[in-house]
Amino acid sequence: MTTDITIIGAGLGGLTLARVLHVHGIPATVYEAESSPAARAQGGLLDIHDYNGQLALEAAGLMEEFGGLVLEGRQALRILEPQGRVLLDQPDDGTGGRPEVQRGELRQLLLDSLPAGTVRWGHKVSGVRALGGGRHEVAFADGATILVTGLLVGADGAWSRVRPLVTGATPAYAGKAVVETYLFDSDRRHPATAEAVGGGMMIAPAPDREIVAHRERAGTLHAYVGINGPMEWFTAIDFGDARAASARIAGEFEGWAPEITALITRSDTPPVLRLLHSLPRGQRWERVPGVTLLGDAAHLTPPNGEGANLAMLDGADLGRALAAHPGDLEAALAVYEQAMFPRSAEAALFAGEEMHEGAGPEEGSGEHDLFALISALTRPEPSSSWGSWGSWGFQGFWGF
């Protein structure tokens, strides 16, 4: 089979690209390894920012439908000391600048906006090779192959099979992992923890570790327990033994308030380990005919609240560039990449450095870390062209 525009990966970025192309009357085909939209859980809450993710939804013509997904009040933010004292209690400001939605519901919205048959499920890519002249062959695990004569887009995430066509960069362990847990019906079954988390997001930070929790639908608390450390420390834990793994992780938070550590010890689901990886900050590649990348395939960083937003904006920008250059694919790709490279580099810079700015207690101390965190979260003015970082802080920081 021969295709003109092939998108590998039915995540938010790939689907946004397909939708924007559809709006402009340009057909595309999306190949996805998962067997169906319901093959696995799609992650937690995402805050969709008015300076990138919402711009992508506007380009996709889906802002009205998006409004129906928003969970009211979830922009509230609470920061606690490990012993439970409230350091910051910031209510939802009601402006809609960073509304929270469930990732799975947003993905389904994009899927429903596409013509039937656009996404081909159960197509796991086993290899991709360049044939010259901007043409590429994509092979799938079931033995099928396709010939892409127009554009091949890698929207296939951290371990992209398309990425090697344009760069030799590979993800490296970022020195941190997150353990994911859930507490269901928390207001009734875990009232102290529900009170500690509040109505939106709670962060309890300390040097080299933190516990972050989101309030999702129906009183569900979705927690992310972050710990800095060597990969070997995490892989030595048997996560197949949920009780033992939870006890081992909880042991790293000795002395913390029980209503906070209950997010680990009282989890209604087995703990899930997520090792964090990143690509080199600010990476670029020379223009390669007939192929490009978007989202994590192009600029993977540890979660910083921007990943989903950037992937969607990548998809929207690429779709608009293709529509604006109908007879010149390479010109469209050059326009897209020239905007995408600096945008993703700036977001990665924020992830690595922004939260450590400011004066206060001695740098490197726990007190300084907390001071810098609160200072950045409550900063009223924008710190860059990306908008008011301080207005969203760590909201949606994980949201896998």
MARSEZA-994089 format. One line per field, with one value per residue (C-alpha): residue in three letters; chain; y, z, x. Coordinates in steps of 0.001 Angstrom, whole numbers. Layout:
<recs>
res: ALA, ...
chain: A, ...
c2: Y, ...
c3: Z, ...
c1: X, ...
</recs>
This chain:
<recs>
res: MET, THR, THR, ASP, ILE, THR, ILE, ILE, GLY, ALA, GLY, LEU, GLY, GLY, LEU, THR, LEU, ALA, ARG, VAL, LEU, HIS, VAL, HIS, GLY, ILE, PRO, ALA, THR, VAL, TYR, GLU, ALA, GLU, SER, SER, PRO, ALA, ALA, ARG, ALA, GLN, GLY, GLY, LEU, LEU, ASP, ILE, HIS, ASP, TYR, ASN, GLY, GLN, LEU, ALA, LEU, GLU, ALA, ALA, GLY, LEU, MET, GLU, GLU, PHE, GLY, GLY, LEU, VAL, LEU, GLU, GLY, ARG, GLN, ALA, LEU, ARG, ILE, LEU, GLU, PRO, GLN, GLY, ARG, VAL, LEU, LEU, ASP, GLN, PRO, ASP, ASP, GLY, THR, GLY, GLY, ARG, PRO, GLU, VAL, GLN, ARG, GLY, GLU, LEU, ARG, GLN, LEU, LEU, LEU, ASP, SER, LEU, PRO, ALA, GLY, THR, VAL, ARG, TRP, GLY, HIS, LYS, VAL, SER, GLY, VAL, ARG, ALA, LEU, GLY, GLY, GLY, ARG, HIS, GLU, VAL, ALA, PHE, ALA, ASP, GLY, ALA, THR, ILE, LEU, VAL, THR, GLY, LEU, LEU, VAL, GLY, ALA, ASP, GLY, ALA, TRP, SER, ARG, VAL, ARG, PRO, LEU, VAL, THR, GLY, ALA, THR, PRO, ALA, TYR, ALA, GLY, LYS, ALA, VAL, VAL, GLU, THR, TYR, LEU, PHE, ASP, SER, ASP, ARG, ARG, HIS, PRO, ALA, THR, ALA, GLU, ALA, VAL, GLY, GLY, GLY, MET, MET, ILE, ALA, PRO, ALA, PRO, ASP, ARG, GLU, ILE, VAL, ALA, HIS, ARG, GLU, ARG, ALA, GLY, THR, LEU, HIS, ALA, TYR, VAL, GLY, ILE, ASN, GLY, PRO, MET, GLU, TRP, PHE, THR, ALA, ILE, ASP, PHE, GLY, ASP, ALA, ARG, ALA, ALA, SER, ALA, ARG, ILE, ALA, GLY, GLU, PHE, GLU, GLY, TRP, ALA, PRO, GLU, ILE, THR, ALA, LEU, ILE, THR, ARG, SER, ASP, THR, PRO, PRO, VAL, LEU, ARG, LEU, LEU, HIS, SER, LEU, PRO, ARG, GLY, GLN, ARG, TRP, GLU, ARG, VAL, PRO, GLY, VAL, THR, LEU, LEU, GLY, ASP, ALA, ALA, HIS, LEU, THR, PRO, PRO, ASN, GLY, GLU, GLY, ALA, ASN, LEU, ALA, MET, LEU, ASP, GLY, ALA, ASP, LEU, GLY, ARG, ALA, LEU, ALA, ALA, HIS, PRO, GLY, ASP, LEU, GLU, ALA, ALA, LEU, ALA, VAL, TYR, GLU, GLN, ALA, MET, PHE, PRO, ARG, SER, ALA, GLU, ALA, ALA, LEU, PHE, ALA, GLY, GLU, GLU, MET, HIS, GLU, GLY, ALA, GLY, PRO, GLU, GLU, GLY, SER, GLY, GLU, HIS, ASP, LEU, PHE, ALA, LEU, ILE, SER, ALA, LEU, THR, ARG, PRO, GLU, PRO, SER, SER, SER, TRP, GLY, SER, TRP, GLY, SER, TRP, GLY, PHE, GLN, GLY, PHE, TRP, GLY, PHE
chain: A, A, A, A, A, A, A, A, A, A, A, A, A, A, A, A, A, A, A, A, A, A, A, A, A, A, A, A, A, A, A, A, A, A, A, A, A, A, A, A, A, A, A, A, A, A, A, A, A, A, A, A, A, A, A, A, A, A, A, A, A, A, A, A, A, A, A, A, A, A, A, A, A, A, A, A, A, A, A, A, A, A, A, A, A, A, A, A, A, A, A, A, A, A, A, A, A, A, A, A, A, A, A, A, A, A, A, A, A, A, A, A, A, A, A, A, A, A, A, A, A, A, A, A, A, A, A, A, A, A, A, A, A, A, A, A, A, A, A, A, A, A, A, A, A, A, A, A, A, A, A, A, A, A, A, A, A, A, A, A, A, A, A, A, A, A, A, A, A, A, A, A, A, A, A, A, A, A, A, A, A, A, A, A, A, A, A, A, A, A, A, A, A, A, A, A, A, A, A, A, A, A, A, A, A, A, A, A, A, A, A, A, A, A, A, A, A, A, A, A, A, A, A, A, A, A, A, A, A, A, A, A, A, A, A, A, A, A, A, A, A, A, A, A, A, A, A, A, A, A, A, A, A, A, A, A, A, A, A, A, A, A, A, A, A, A, A, A, A, A, A, A, A, A, A, A, A, A, A, A, A, A, A, A, A, A, A, A, A, A, A, A, A, A, A, A, A, A, A, A, A, A, A, A, A, A, A, A, A, A, A, A, A, A, A, A, A, A, A, A, A, A, A, A, A, A, A, A, A, A, A, A, A, A, A, A, A, A, A, A, A, A, A, A, A, A, A, A, A, A, A, A, A, A, A, A, A, A, A, A, A, A, A, A, A, A, A, A, A, A, A, A, A, A, A, A, A, A, A, A, A, A, A, A, A, A, A, A, A, A, A, A, A, A, A, A, A, A, A, A
c2: 0, 3489, 6494, 10232, 11300, 8649, 9402, 6842, 7077, 7942, 10060, 13630, 15084, 12657, 12937, 16748, 16684, 14340, 16531, 19797, 18157, 16945, 20485, 21601, 18750, 16821, 13061, 11213, 7772, 7135, 3811, 2867, -105, -384, -2730, -260, 3098, 1217, -1061, 658, 3468, 6830, 8595, 11329, 15003, 17428, 21197, 22561, 26005, 28996, 29776, 26397, 23473, 25578, 27215, 23735, 22931, 26188, 25198, 21839, 23529, 21729, 24410, 24181, 20402, 20766, 23023, 20114, 18043, 20573, 19552, 22629, 23748, 21580, 24541, 24852, 24277, 23355, 22981, 21151, 20601, 16911, 17132, 18398, 22149, 24146, 26471, 27629, 27255, 28790, 28450, 27915, 31416, 30573, 32191, 29038, 29706, 26157, 24044, 20422, 17525, 13777, 12737, 9800, 11980, 14500, 11725, 10351, 13806, 13913, 10379, 11166, 14203, 12110, 10245, 6546, 4488, 7271, 5364, 1829, 28, -2906, -1759, -1938, -637, -3016, -973, 1994, 2531, 5288, 4359, 7647, 10514, 11245, 7815, 5471, 1921, 1133, -2477, -3754, -6585, -8609, -8672, -5971, -3057, 286, 2583, 6238, 8394, 11732, 12495, 10191, 11707, 10157, 10892, 7673, 8947, 8461, 5288, 6419, 4032, 6960, 9127, 7284, 8519, 12085, 11840, 9389, 10891, 8410, 8965, 8830, 8136, 11486, 10427, 10263, 7920, 8253, 5683, 6038, 5175, 5721, 6163, 5753, 7311, 9252, 11606, 8634, 6074, 8335, 11630, 12891, 12410, 13921, 16977, 17254, 17147, 19676, 20430, 20348, 19500, 18965, 19039, 17977, 18651, 17835, 17532, 14725, 13618, 14788, 13509, 15049, 14258, 15296, 15141, 13487, 12553, 10962, 11606, 9705, 10810, 10081, 10332, 10503, 9770, 11195, 10111, 11044, 8141, 5697, 3478, 379, 1347, 1286, -1785, -3773, -3365, -6159, -4259, -7595, -7738, -4710, -4777, -5024, -2415, 56, -465, 97, 3350, 4543, 3942, 6831, 9151, 8262, 11016, 12468, 13085, 9879, 11618, 12291, 8918, 7212, 8046, 5282, 2917, 2900, 2754, 870, -148, -1756, 862, 1463, 2427, 5003, 5690, 9176, 9765, 12739, 13620, 16114, 19600, 21728, 18947, 19657, 17787, 18733, 18665, 15089, 14840, 13321, 12833, 14761, 14256, 15806, 15611, 13297, 11723, 15109, 16652, 14283, 15818, 14691, 15739, 19502, 20278, 21105, 17767, 17194, 20879, 20995, 17779, 19175, 22502, 20626, 18711, 21825, 23804, 20986, 20602, 24311, 24434, 21578, 23304, 26583, 24935, 22476, 22102, 22187, 19564, 20470, 24145, 23168, 20945, 23644, 26186, 23720, 22664, 26223, 27064, 23740, 23595, 26828, 26331, 22916, 24064, 26895, 24536, 22151, 25037, 25924, 22323, 22257, 25710, 27896, 26456, 27205, 30957, 33574, 34726, 33307, 30753, 29137, 27401, 23623, 23574, 22157, 25595, 27137, 24456, 25176, 28928, 28664, 26426, 28719, 31809, 30385, 29126, 32485, 34750, 37104, 38093, 35977, 34806, 34161, 34353, 31178, 33035, 33120, 30056, 31153, 31012, 27264, 26071, 22280, 21922, 18915, 18245, 14498, 13474, 10530
c3: 0, -839, 1344, 1078, 4755, 7382, 11105, 13472, 16884, 17981, 20976, 21444, 19058, 16206, 16502, 16597, 13383, 11731, 12846, 11604, 8272, 8090, 8770, 5750, 3580, 3630, 4247, 6477, 8030, 11630, 12654, 16332, 18147, 20676, 19664, 20398, 22089, 25313, 25269, 28289, 30747, 29252, 32302, 34623, 34515, 32056, 32272, 28764, 28586, 26787, 25186, 23490, 24002, 23629, 20510, 19028, 19873, 18251, 15084, 15279, 15663, 18947, 21631, 22282, 22709, 24862, 27250, 28024, 29325, 31824, 35495, 37404, 40339, 39534, 38998, 42770, 44150, 47625, 48827, 52077, 54225, 54663, 58170, 56727, 57391, 54540, 52873, 49999, 49388, 46025, 44849, 41277, 39789, 37343, 34376, 32296, 31515, 32393, 32789, 33804, 31736, 31763, 29182, 28038, 27485, 25480, 23349, 22698, 21673, 19029, 17881, 17519, 15377, 12676, 9782, 10390, 9430, 9908, 12755, 12042, 15386, 16199, 13927, 15926, 13947, 13839, 11578, 9242, 6403, 3916, 236, -1163, -2790, 383, 298, 3290, 4038, 7331, 8522, 11166, 13646, 11850, 8682, 6789, 5179, 3702, 1293, 2283, -806, 795, 4472, 7364, 10825, 13976, 16710, 18478, 21768, 23801, 22079, 18574, 15719, 13299, 15164, 13859, 10358, 11399, 14469, 16430, 19746, 22200, 25551, 28655, 32207, 33892, 37394, 38718, 38820, 39720, 41404, 40471, 42850, 43206, 46102, 45095, 46749, 48924, 50620, 52224, 52527, 53087, 54442, 56021, 52784, 50743, 52993, 52659, 48854, 48634, 45571, 42869, 43120, 46133, 46183, 49194, 48226, 49930, 48708, 46107, 46517, 46465, 46536, 44050, 43917, 41690, 42538, 39572, 39067, 41809, 44601, 42977, 44144, 41585, 43118, 41733, 44177, 42789, 44013, 42683, 42527, 40347, 38063, 39757, 43070, 41481, 39311, 42364, 43853, 42989, 41850, 41253, 45039, 45547, 49340, 49598, 46877, 48566, 51901, 50293, 48659, 51788, 53743, 51830, 53410, 57052, 59359, 56838, 57850, 57594, 55628, 52929, 52965, 52788, 49090, 49021, 51822, 51223, 47438, 45879, 42945, 42805, 42568, 39035, 38442, 35754, 35077, 33607, 30486, 28344, 25029, 24858, 25585, 22497, 20028, 16328, 13099, 9528, 7218, 6021, 3000, 3631, 7396, 10660, 14349, 16902, 20644, 22766, 19662, 18918, 22345, 25268, 28719, 32226, 32950, 33405, 32603, 28970, 27181, 26047, 25257, 23127, 21294, 20394, 19271, 17213, 15507, 14858, 13530, 11247, 9905, 9211, 7547, 5236, 4371, 3660, 1297, -717, -3479, -1448, 1278, 2165, 2597, 4970, 7023, 7205, 8486, 11083, 12375, 12532, 14994, 16859, 17717, 19748, 21326, 22704, 23787, 25814, 27546, 28369, 29779, 32094, 33225, 34212, 35626, 36209, 39565, 41068, 40477, 43162, 46359, 49775, 52137, 51239, 47865, 48111, 51452, 51867, 52927, 49727, 47601, 49177, 48887, 45208, 44523, 46170, 44652, 41153, 41681, 42899, 40591, 39029, 35882, 32869, 32949, 29212, 25964, 27018, 29262, 33015, 34245, 37769, 37046, 36567, 38466, 38699, 37819, 35532, 36274, 35732, 34089, 32210
c1: 0, 1226, 357, 959, 916, 1559, 1552, 3052, 1402, -2140, -1211, -2365, 212, -372, -4145, -4019, -1994, -4494, -7404, -5869, -5088, -8691, -9957, -7943, -9189, -5909, -6180, -3741, -3448, -2428, -863, -1037, 492, -2351, -5152, -7948, -8633, -9426, -6375, -4818, -5434, -4514, -3095, -4242, -5095, -3551, -3684, -4150, -2576, -4000, -620, -6, -2400, -5532, -4099, -3770, -7391, -8492, -6643, -8413, -11806, -12499, -12519, -16264, -16099, -12996, -14912, -17228, -14300, -12968, -13076, -14139, -12028, -9030, -6695, -6522, -3021, -1865, 1739, 2425, 5464, 6294, 4838, 1545, 1664, 117, 2626, 451, -3291, -4126, -7745, -8817, -8767, -11551, -9838, -9560, -5904, -4892, -8060, -7681, -9005, -8536, -5953, -8073, -11129, -9113, -7682, -11173, -12362, -9636, -10394, -14093, -13261, -11577, -13186, -13741, -10714, -8184, -6517, -5318, -5138, -2864, -39, 3171, 6133, 9081, 11331, 11552, 14026, 14719, 14455, 15779, 13980, 12004, 10318, 10228, 9207, 7506, 7391, 4987, 5298, 2610, 4732, 2838, 4696, 3692, 5481, 5301, 5803, 4947, 5451, 6302, 5704, 7106, 4563, 5489, 6828, 9972, 11160, 10301, 11047, 11040, 13575, 16709, 15886, 16757, 19020, 21123, 19975, 18472, 16734, 18921, 17800, 17111, 18194, 14653, 11680, 8027, 5834, 2174, -715, -4476, -6902, -10547, -13619, -11204, -13649, -15393, -12586, -9544, -10946, -7695, -5781, -8617, -8542, -4760, -4904, -7722, -9796, -7135, -3447, -1213, 2588, 4646, 8281, 11577, 15175, 15415, 11810, 8226, 4677, 2264, -1454, -4354, -8033, -9716, -13375, -15518, -13048, -10188, -6745, -4038, -569, 2956, 5765, 9007, 12438, 15874, 18294, 20220, 18198, 19590, 17974, 14534, 15008, 16152, 12662, 10240, 7166, 5489, 5099, 2871, 2925, 6712, 7278, 4921, 6654, 10067, 8960, 7164, 10363, 11923, 9342, 9864, 8649, 6205, 2604, 540, -2209, 401, 2180, -1223, -1016, 1621, 630, -3140, -3118, -6029, -3839, -386, 2380, 3602, 7232, 7994, 11663, 12056, 14146, 15052, 16644, 19519, 18239, 17797, 18554, 18102, 18629, 19321, 16335, 15738, 13424, 10028, 10193, 9853, 9031, 6713, 6094, 8239, 9713, 11284, 11972, 11440, 11965, 11014, 7414, 7172, 3559, 4367, 4757, 1163, 688, 3826, 2922, -486, 963, 3569, 774, -1282, 1676, 2764, -765, -1077, 2343, 1389, -1877, -60, 2469, 370, 2912, 6114, 6436, 10013, 9164, 6351, 8644, 11317, 8786, 7493, 10914, 12251, 9475, 9450, 13169, 13453, 10022, 10881, 14358, 12843, 10427, 13271, 15300, 12449, 12158, 15795, 16414, 13362, 12367, 15769, 15776, 15357, 17017, 16380, 17876, 21178, 21103, 21070, 19293, 15825, 14618, 16000, 14331, 10951, 11498, 12389, 9416, 6876, 8504, 8206, 4669, 3400, 5428, 2862, 4689, 5672, 9276, 9489, 7580, 5796, 3394, 3033, 4887, 4086, 375, 445, 3489, 3544, -132, -349, 3330, 3055, -231, 1313
</recs>
